Protein backbone atom coordinates (compact mmCIF):
# COMPACT_ATOMS: atom_id res chain seq x y z
CA UNK A 1 0.00 0.00 0.00
CA UNK A 2 1.16 3.50 -0.76
CA UNK A 3 0.63 6.82 0.95
CA UNK A 4 -0.03 10.00 -0.99
CA UNK A 5 0.04 13.53 0.36
CA UNK A 6 -2.41 16.18 -0.80
CA UNK A 7 -2.49 19.61 0.84
CA UNK A 8 -0.37 18.27 3.70
CA UNK A 9 -2.78 15.42 4.42
CA UNK A 10 -1.35 11.89 4.23
CA UNK A 11 -3.79 9.44 2.69
CA UNK A 12 -3.54 5.67 2.26
CA UNK A 13 -3.72 4.61 -1.38
CA UNK A 14 -4.37 1.02 -2.39
CA UNK A 15 -5.64 0.09 -5.82
CA UNK A 16 -6.98 -3.32 -4.80
CA UNK A 17 -9.16 -5.57 -6.96
CA UNK A 18 -12.30 -4.15 -5.37
CA UNK A 19 -11.08 -0.56 -5.72
CA UNK A 20 -10.15 -1.07 -9.37
CA UNK A 21 -13.50 -2.73 -10.07
CA UNK A 22 -15.34 0.13 -8.36
CA UNK A 23 -13.35 2.78 -10.21
CA UNK A 24 -13.99 1.10 -13.57
CA UNK A 25 -17.69 0.89 -12.73
CA UNK A 26 -18.00 4.54 -11.69
CA UNK A 27 -15.99 5.84 -14.65
CA UNK A 28 -17.42 3.53 -17.29
CA UNK A 29 -13.90 2.62 -18.40
CA UNK A 30 -12.53 -0.83 -19.14
CA UNK A 31 -9.06 -2.19 -18.39
CA UNK A 32 -8.12 -1.40 -21.98
CA UNK A 33 -9.33 2.19 -21.57
CA UNK A 34 -7.05 3.00 -18.66
CA UNK A 35 -4.59 4.80 -20.94
CA UNK A 36 -7.32 7.40 -21.46
CA UNK A 37 -7.76 8.58 -17.87
CA UNK A 38 -8.88 12.18 -17.77
CA UNK A 39 -9.31 14.63 -14.91
CA UNK A 40 -12.71 13.31 -13.84
CA UNK A 41 -11.56 9.69 -13.91
CA UNK A 42 -8.51 10.36 -11.75
CA UNK A 43 -10.63 11.78 -8.93
CA UNK A 44 -12.92 8.75 -8.97
CA UNK A 45 -9.96 6.35 -8.98
CA UNK A 46 -8.51 8.29 -6.04
CA UNK A 47 -11.71 7.94 -4.00
CA UNK A 48 -11.82 4.18 -4.54
CA UNK A 49 -8.10 3.68 -3.83
CA UNK A 50 -8.04 5.92 -0.74
CA UNK A 51 -11.10 4.19 0.70
CA UNK A 52 -9.49 0.80 -0.02
CA UNK A 53 -6.40 2.05 1.81
CA UNK A 54 -8.46 3.00 4.84
CA UNK A 55 -10.20 -0.38 4.74
CA UNK A 56 -6.81 -2.15 4.54
CA UNK A 57 -5.71 -0.17 7.61
CA UNK A 58 -8.96 -1.27 9.30
CA UNK A 59 -10.10 2.34 9.75
CA UNK A 60 -13.73 3.38 9.50
CA UNK A 61 -12.74 6.56 7.67
CA UNK A 62 -13.85 7.16 4.08
CA UNK A 63 -13.59 10.01 1.60
CA UNK A 64 -16.04 11.25 -0.99
CA UNK A 65 -15.32 12.62 -4.44
CA UNK A 66 -16.20 16.07 -3.16
CA UNK A 67 -13.63 15.77 -0.34
CA UNK A 68 -10.91 14.67 -2.78
CA UNK A 69 -11.81 17.55 -5.09
CA UNK A 70 -11.68 19.99 -2.15
CA UNK A 71 -8.16 18.76 -1.32
CA UNK A 72 -7.12 19.15 -4.96
CA UNK A 73 -8.61 22.66 -5.08
CA UNK A 74 -6.19 23.59 -2.31
CA UNK A 75 -3.22 21.63 -3.70
CA UNK A 76 -3.43 20.96 -7.43
CA UNK A 77 -0.04 19.22 -7.34
CA UNK A 78 -1.87 16.40 -5.57
CA UNK A 79 -3.15 15.44 -9.00
CA UNK A 80 0.39 14.38 -9.90
CA UNK A 81 0.65 12.34 -6.71
CA UNK A 82 -2.60 10.54 -7.56
CA UNK A 83 -1.60 9.95 -11.19
CA UNK A 84 1.80 8.59 -10.17
CA UNK A 85 0.23 6.31 -7.55
CA UNK A 86 -2.30 4.96 -10.08
CA UNK A 87 0.53 4.32 -12.55
CA UNK A 88 2.68 2.59 -9.94
CA UNK A 89 -0.23 0.45 -8.71
CA UNK A 90 -1.15 -0.58 -12.26
CA UNK A 91 2.49 -1.41 -12.96
CA UNK A 92 2.56 -3.63 -9.87
CA UNK A 93 -0.69 -5.33 -10.91
CA UNK A 94 0.65 -6.03 -14.39
CA UNK A 95 4.15 -7.10 -13.33
CA UNK A 96 4.87 -10.74 -14.11
CA UNK A 97 5.00 -12.91 -11.01
CA UNK A 98 7.28 -15.89 -10.48
CA UNK A 99 5.49 -19.21 -10.05
CA UNK A 100 4.18 -19.40 -6.50
CA UNK A 101 4.87 -15.70 -5.83
CA UNK A 102 2.04 -13.59 -4.44
CA UNK A 103 1.47 -9.88 -4.28
CA UNK A 104 3.17 -8.06 -1.42
CA UNK A 105 0.82 -6.11 0.84
N, C-alpha and C positions, 0 to 999 in steps of 0.2 A: 504494500500500500504506500502511496505517496502522500505528501503534504504539500499543498499549495498555499501561497500567501497572497491575499487580496486586501488592499487598504489596511495592511498591518494585522489582519486577522488570519490566523493559521487554520486551514481547513483540511480535513482528511479527504483523500481523493482515491477512489478505488473503482475502476471500470470492470466490475465483475460481470459474470454472465447475465445476471438479473438486471444490473444497471444498463448494460449494453442493449439488452432486449427492450427495456423500458424506453431508452433513448431512441432506439430505432422506431418503436411504436409511436412515440409522441412527435417525432420529426417526420415520419412517413418515409424515411430513408431505408435502404437495404444495405447489406454489408458491402455490396459492390459500389454503392453510392457514397461511401464515406469519404472519397477524395473530394467530394463537392460540398463539404461542410461550409455553411455560411454563418453569418453573425447570429442569426436566430437559433440555428442548430447547436452552436457551441454552448450557448446558455442552457439549453435543455439537456445536453450531455453533461454539463457541469452539475446541474441539480441532481441528476440520477447518480453520478459518480460520487458526489459529496455525501449524499444520503446513504449510499452503499458504504462509504467510509465510516460514517457515524455508526451504521449498523454493525460493521465489522469490529468497531471499538466497543460495541455493546452499550452505546449511548442512545438515549431516547430523543436526542436532538435531530431535527430535520431542517432543511432550507426549502424555500419556495423559489420559483423563477423570479418573482418580484424581488426577493431578498438578494439573490445573486446579481440581478440587474442593478439594484441599489449600490451594492459593493463596487460593481464595475463603473457606475456613474462617478464614484469617488476616486477610483483608481483604474483607469482604462488600461494600464499596463498589465492588469490581472488577466486580460484577454490572452496575452501571450503566455502567461503561466498556465492557463487552462488549455490552450492549444497545444503547448509542449507536453503537458501531462497526458492529453488524449493521444497524441502521437506516440509517446513512450509506452503507454498502456497497450495500444494497438500493436506496437512492435513486439512487446512481450507476449501478447496473445498469439501472434503469428510466427513467433520464433520456433524453429524446429526443436523438438525435444528428443533427447536420447531415449531409447527403449527403457521403460520403467521409471523414467524421470517424471516428476510432477511439478506443477507450478509452485513457486515459492510464495509464501504469504507474508 
